[in-house]
Amino acid sequence: MMQPITHSILPFEIPDFSSVRIMVAGDVMLDRYVWGTVDRISPEAPIPVVLVKDRTHRLGGAGNVAANLASLECRTTLAGLLGVDRAGEKIGEMLAARNIRDKSLRHATIPTVSKTRVMGGAQQVVRLDDEQPDLISSKNRDELLAIWSAEIPSTDVVILSDYGKGVLEKYTIRQCIHWCREKETPVFIDPKQADWSVYSGATCITPNIVEFAQACAVTGLDPDALEASAASLAQYYNIGHLLVTRGSAGMALFDKNGQIASVQAMARDVYDVSGAGDTVIALIAAGFAAGLEMANAMEMANIGAGEVVGRLGTYALSRQELTQAAERRAGGTGLPAACPLDRAKSMVEHWRMLGKNIVFTNGCFDILHHGHVSLLHRARAMGDCLVVGLNTDASIRRIKGPARPILDQKDRAAILAALSSVDLVVYFDEDTPIEIIRQLRPDILAKGADYTQNNVVGGDLVQSWGGRVELLDLMEEKSTTGIVDKIRKKPDTT
């Protein structure tokens, strides 16, 4: 059996990635998800019947690597092969939305690679793959090489994301590594080929334990002798670093001189491992480009992978989420600050696919008092997850005047997030939370009983998709305005 390896990692901070330029080349895919529930078996065949609730799209393959980099705020370029079809158009739209430079080659007769996963709750029922790698010609690869060659000089790091879909084959991989070495540009590779001679000269490759064992079989090495075999492979193939991901056993990093470091896997619930390898290579490459030691870049990648396997489907962590996860790893609170709406949508989607009911409420929450805490606790008790819409400072000033808020939005968000009853805090800058409600589609909209069913903002929307509005009794003589007035009237004794 493979023995665990334990080596300490030096402390580090999550770096600023905003000036890092990374090109991702390889197999770009569209991940489609059909979300539903299963409560019966088909009378036509012994298969589950999925009642469809929602359909979503995410960037897959090399696209997911690029999405991870863009979420870290890297300056990201994606260069793969897309079809002139609806799937290719969808990928283009998603890249534009994430501010990813799209340098992919379009081809009219080659379909965009796509995977359609049908989900029954948190369980994947079936996956439908649409791909025709045999249609990719040497001419297509030469056209891609020309794109890569033009991009490498203005790139800090190149990532080759190989999913075996035809874009990356021996000649294109070797040529790209050759150009990178000429320009002294680090190249990181997620390998799929058992013969690693094609990766000779790479800065780092990131095999999982199965891919590592396959490479050992080619050379006659013993995969269970992890340290000796990995160092031998790195030296034999002239690979700068070898990062072996080992699932629940964590990660181990080797170089061709035999130096190693390792980290234990993050302990948490695992819902979906799809895309975790994309997160790993994106984070270790970005960390290296931003100046981290390779061992610390591995630790950061391990933290990120531990987060994404706790989500359904592929997921791209933001730098803020990564920083919070690193704080928790170091023993801190890692309290989630208010997140932007797109992040909230992703989190709510995850909860909903786990069958959870979403409760939403909103307010200024300026100087949190007992009445607020009581209302939030009772709102959370009505469902499984509570999302709080929080007015920004600018929004409060418009509503309550220039003297408010007393506490700024970051302080108010941090205090709310520290409450056990609050699962997510989302800022809104408008006068009302109507857009958040429209986007998140909560099952329950909770407000204080100083409102009526007819004047709760968004109540009609929630009811239109089968949700409900709940009015909660308020605690008497508990209000922020009253507290502020009391403070201002108190005589100065200094």
Stockholm file with secondary structure:
# STOCKHOLM 1.0

chainA/1-494         MMQPITHSILPFEIPDFSSVRIMVAGDVMLDRYVWGTVDRISPEAPIPVVLVKDRTHRLGGAGNVAANLASLECRTTLAGLLGVDRAGEKIGEMLAARNIRDKSLRHATIPTVSKTRVMGGAQQVVRLDDEQPDLISSKNRDELLAIWSAEIPSTDVVILSDYGKGVLEKYTIRQCIHWCREKETPVFIDPKQADWSVYSGATCITPNIVEFAQACAVTGLDPDALEASAASLAQYYNIGHLLVTRGSAGMALFDKNGQIASVQAMARDVYDVSGAGDTVIALIAAGFAAGLEMANAMEMANIGAGEVVGRLGTYALSRQELTQAAERRAGGTGLPAACPLDRAKSMVEHWRMLGKNIVFTNGCFDILHHGHVSLLHRARAMGDCLVVGLNTDASIRRIKGPARPILDQKDRAAILAALSSVDLVVYFDEDTPIEIIRQLRPDILAKGADYTQNNVVGGDLVQSWGGRVELLDLMEEKSTTGIVDKIRKKPDTT
#=GR chainA/1-494 SS CCCCCCCCCCCCCCCCCTTCEEEEEECEEEEEEEEEEEEEECSSSSSEEEEEEEEEEEEEEHHHHHHHHHHTTCEEEEECEEESSHHHHHHHHHHHHTTCEECCEEETTSCCEEEEEEEETTEEEEEEEECCGGGCCHHHHHHHHHHHHHHGGGCSEEEEECCSSSSCCHHHHHHHHHHHHHTTCCEEEECCCSCGGGGTTCSEECCBHHHHHHHHHHHTCCTTSHHHHHHHHHHHTTCSEEEEECGGGCEEEEETTCCEEEECCCCSCCSCCTTHHHHHHHHHHHHHHTTCCHHHHHHHHHHHHHHHTTSSSCCCCCHHHHHHHHHHHTTSCCCCCCBCHHHHHHHHHHHHHTTCCEEEEEECCCSCCHHHHHHHHHHHHTSSEEEEEEECHHHHHHHHCTTCCSSCHHHHHHHHHTSTTCCEEEEECSSSCHHHHHHHCCSEEEEETTSCTTTSTTHHHHHHTTCEEEEECCCTTCCHHHHHHHHHHSCCCC
#=GC SS_cons         CCCCCCCCCCCCCCCCCTTCEEEEEECEEEEEEEEEEEEEECSSSSSEEEEEEEEEEEEEEHHHHHHHHHHTTCEEEEECEEESSHHHHHHHHHHHHTTCEECCEEETTSCCEEEEEEEETTEEEEEEEECCGGGCCHHHHHHHHHHHHHHGGGCSEEEEECCSSSSCCHHHHHHHHHHHHHTTCCEEEECCCSCGGGGTTCSEECCBHHHHHHHHHHHTCCTTSHHHHHHHHHHHTTCSEEEEECGGGCEEEEETTCCEEEECCCCSCCSCCTTHHHHHHHHHHHHHHTTCCHHHHHHHHHHHHHHHTTSSSCCCCCHHHHHHHHHHHTTSCCCCCCBCHHHHHHHHHHHHHTTCCEEEEEECCCSCCHHHHHHHHHHHHTSSEEEEEEECHHHHHHHHCTTCCSSCHHHHHHHHHTSTTCCEEEEECSSSCHHHHHHHCCSEEEEETTSCTTTSTTHHHHHHTTCEEEEECCCTTCCHHHHHHHHHHSCCCC
//
